[in-house]
Structure formats: C-alpha cells, structure tokens
Amino acid sequence: MDLAILAKELYTPLDRIEHPVLLIQEGVIESIVTLAEREVPKARRVLDLGDSTLVPGFIDMHIHGGAGRDIMDTAPDALPAVERLLYAHGVTTYFPTTITAPMDRTLQSLEHLGQAIERAAESQELRARPVGIHLEGPFISHARPGVHPQADLQLPSLPLFEKMWEASRGTVKVITIAPELPGARELVSEATRRGVCVSMGHSDADLAQAQAGVDAGVRHATHTFNAMRPLDHRNPGIIGETLTDKRISAEIIADGIHVDPVVVRLFLRAKGAEGAVLVTDATAATGMPNGRYMLGSLEVEVKDGKCLRDGRLAGSVLTMDKAVRNIVKFANWDLKDAVRLATLNPARTTGLPGNTGQLIAGAPADIVALNPAGEVVKTIVRGQAA
Ligand SMILES: [Zn+2]
C-alpha cells in the first residue's frame, strides 16, 4: 500500500524541510510537503517516525564485505548476508568492490556480481542493492599495492579490461587505476567512454602524472591518503592534485584509523561539501567479533577495530552510519552536510540515474531515518520497510 512518512525533519540533503510529509507511490517519492501545507491523505498507510530525521539511503561506492562474508565469494548466501548488514546500517545502494586476485578468480566473481546486479534491479527484498561493480585493481602500482597481491597486479590493458567488462555484463561502474602506469591513458579514455567513473588510487603518481590522468578523464580518487605517494610540501604528488583539483571528487575512510581525524578535517576543507565522498572500504570482518576473515583471496586478521595483514591496514570494519557520525565529530560539521557525503555525492560521482541519493519527487524511495544521535532507526528500500 502507498505510504506517507512523517518525521521531525528531512534533509534532501541540500535543503532542510521541517515536519515533512513524504508520500511514496510504487517505490518512488511522489511528493514532499510540510505538515503545515497539507494533511495526510486518508487512503495512505502512515509511518510516523517521531523525532527522526529523514535522509536519503546511504550509498557506499567502495566496500568489500561484511557479516563474515567477502563480496568476491560466489556462494549464494554470501552477498545477501553482506546486503542485510549494509541495510541495518542505512545503506540502500552499494558498489561491490573487488580486490586484485588471480584473473580466473576475478572473472568468476565479476560474472557472479554482474548477475546479482541484474537480479537486484527487480528485487523487493529488504537489503542493500548492488548497482555496479567497483574494480579495485589489478591496474595499480607495485609501489603502492597496500595488501593487493603483487603477483596478480597487471599493467593497464584494453584486452584484459574488455575480458573483465564482458564477464561483468557491462556492470563495472567504477575502476581504480594508477594513472602513472604505461597504458593508463588509453584505459582511462576507453573506460570513460563506456560511462565508467575512473578513480586514481593505489598510485605512486607525482603531481604531473596525476594531472595528466585527470586531463585524460580521471574523475575521482580512491581512499585519499591511503596507498598513495605521501603528500610532501615540495613534492605534492597525487594527494596535492586530489586536494586541489575541483574536477575530481575524492573518497575518505573516516574511521579515525586510516586517516587521523585532523587530516580528515583538512581533507574536508579542501574538497568541501561538494567534492568529498565517504566510503567504508569495509571487509568481511565488519559487524563481526575479532578473528580471521577473507578479503578477496587473502586472509586478514581483525583486532579491536583494525583489519590487518602482515601488519598493514587491509580495509576497515567501518559502517556508513558511523562514518557520517564521525564527520560530525571530527570536523564539527552539520549532520546535513555529512549526510551529503554519503548520498548525493557518491550518486553524482558514479552517475547513478533517477535522482538517486536525494529525497525529492521522482527519486527512488530509498530512505533512512536517523535519531538525534545520528543512529539508524529505520531503513526503507524502494518504499518497503520492515
Ligand atoms: Zn578497497
């Protein structure tokens, strides 16, 4: 039945609406008015969310797993487990993110994810929906691999990209590459031509190489500061380019571990409410106790909020609702602006259609209700709520 949702306030996230009445029809937002302007139509089921704030469903464009499962795991119960955990933390849309692995393993995963993405478009289930793949690796730098296995890294190659593209049924929407590698420019242009958001990361690029990447079509930066040539005031490199070029948006892992809160604040001043994008880079260990978990084909160890392999950070256990709260805490930002970094910005960066990432008429009814502490009270996917 069509739904009317009442709450204390709503962030579109560009605007704030007090005492909203949000009307939903067939999974789409029909209209948003304030209670003062209009009564709730009688024929509607009413969901009164009291002193909650309604915001768009969160979008995570960089996530590897959760609830003990890795997104490259092709077992039928793996993705649904991850998606239920995401849903519980307010994520309605996500981009399953691969890590570098042997090519046959990668192709199997891409095929599986491509099918899951096609099926999700029709799904009525209460869990986050995969909408496109983020290919993290294999076209990344041997100098900045993080935990990606060196033996499986590849130089940018159009035939290899074509193979992965076909396996995924054209569902790759984001690719992280190191722009300084030979062949990167051709791959950046071809991926861009196919509507893929090309992101620079796992890169040792100097300033000129990073700028050349952006000139060729790079539009985003992957987990800024992590797995990048460090910022030096006389050799600003890829981070100098990322922080200062308005043509690109940039990810930050705001768990307080991957990047110090002071540097998160600096990053937010540089990229602003328009250019910063929150990602979790979450692994299978998210939502789980300390222990050993898989990340792609690697085993990682999680202890007290840190996810490590051989002493190196290997993804996070961050959830998106926590990331949003951390932005408020680390930088003293408004919740409204923090929400934008997890909704409208990733939607724009990845080119999601249909006003996804906003609460406006005509947009999908993907909605999160937050309590005054910024915690998730309820998540609504395409007008469906638990
Ligand atoms: Zn990652």
Boltz pocket constraint, residues with backbone or C-beta under 6 A from the ligand:
constraints:
  - pocket:
      binder: B
      contacts: [[A, 62], [A, 64], [A, 97], [A, 98], [A, 136], [A, 281], [A, 315]]
      max_distance: 6.0
